């Protein structure tokens, strides 16, 4: 510890009255993008869509679409019959057409676009069929179930010239737009370290969803659910808690890592996967037959920085991303954003020189002060001010994400989170799981488009 209680900098600040309060009032951000526009949309510009998958997230998408001008849901599809009713309730339309067979949706000429909100392992098949049918696609995250699936989906989208949006909605958030503005301004300096976590502490947060009382082989198309997955006997737990099982999902990687990685990629203008990853964690609390851990932490290497991501289903820590730069720190915590500058003005060494003889120490200080003259009296200024922002009350980045997608359908101008962006963040999920289950470093071989052991 330094022996002098006040540094020269602190002394000068007190003398000039320049000490600043550490608390900065939050500014409420204003929605400025498409969903906030009251402009009416002509009938000829109305986008007619259908949702393939109307479970939890599917119904949230349907409800969000009601807030987007010029959008109409004309069909819904799910393998569980009771979800047809739930979907109709979500769009306030008891007569909207419903089916178990997604192909009948793709055959319809009045469907411009589809939302794919199914289990992850069925994304590729539906996605590629939708591209071939000429439909634009909003695909839930993670885009792919395997790296091979992801590149096949990218090829299908580009071959058929489809507008694609992947569903990590932070990319369309006004809060993340502000974070990107701060990052791009250079206020953070050089950022080499980014830490992120998303922690939950409820059975629902760990996908322990209740099984509906009418769930049976009569109300669920079990074979269609399995698709290309291994054939097993009907099991409603696998159907409703599919994120727990490797045949159908990617666990915390596919549920939460992908949101954090998408936000990081967006803010830093990164559109490549990490070069390698190493994971640690375990299954500590939810020992209910699931295959994925309830705690996983992964370190990623990118070309210019390192990212650490953690998800823990045993503590309600919420959502967090920290960007740690040489000139400042930026924190996204749930619905708030804060920026704090580092005080990087020059200051003489105040620790190691106390191991020097006094004469040498005095000589060092005299030379340092000659080379760093003090500013004029009352001329001291703080390098920068902190900033703090919050989402507007009732704000939904899901609505904005939908608005951006449907505008892309009209204009044919790609969204940020297109098939390439979505594929790169999905690869991050696959790297994390590969490293965890193989107990090794996972290396991304870009030339071979596959993960290899490091």
Number of C-alpha atoms within 10 A of each C-alpha: 7 12 9 9 9 11 14 14 16 13 13 19 18 13 13 14 12 15 14 12 8 9 9 15 10 14 14 14 16 14 18 10 14 18 22 15 11 9 10 8 12 9 9 7 13 15 21 17 25 27 27 27 26 28 22 13 13 25 21 16 24 25 18 20 25 16 16 22 21 20 20 17 21 21 25 28 28 25 24 24 18 16 21 24 17 17 29 21 16 20 20 13 13 14 11 17 15 24 17 19 15 23 15 12 26 23 13 13 10 14 20 21 27 26 26 29 25 24 23 23 24 21 22 24 14 21 27 21 15 25 24 16 17 20 27 27 30 27 27 24 28 32 34 31 25 20 21 13 17 24 18 15 24 21 15 20 25 14 11 16 15 23 27 29 31 27 28 27 22 24 25 26 23 22 25 23 16 16 25 18 14 16 23 14 10 13 20 21 17 16 19 15 15 20 18 24 20 23 20 18 14 13 13 12 13 19 16 17 12 12 12 10 6 12 16 14 13 10 13 20 17 20 15 13 19 19 13 13 14 8 10 10 7 15 12 17 16 17 20 19 20 21 25 24 17 16 18 24 23 28 24 25 30 25 17 22 28 25 23 24 27 27 27 25 20 21 21 16 12 19 17 17 23 24 17 22 28 23 24 18 16 13 15 11 11 16 11 9 9 18 16 24 24 23 19 23 20 24 19 22 16 16 11 10 13 16 21 20 23 23 26 22 25 18 13 13 16 14 18 20 23 21 24 19 20 16 18 22 21 24 20 22 18 15 16 19 23 18 23 19 20 19 13 10 8 9 12 14 13 15 11 10 16 13 9 11 9 11 8 13 17 13 10 15 15 12 11 15 12 9 9 12 8 13 10 7 9 12 12 16 12 13 11 13 13 18 17 18 20 20 22 16 10 6 15 19 22 22 25 27 29 26 24 22 29 31 23 18 23 13 11 14 12 17 21 18 27 21 27 23 22 27 26 26 32 28 29 28 28 25 29 28 27 21 23 23 13 12 13 16 20 25 21 22 13 11 6 8 13 15 20 16 14 12
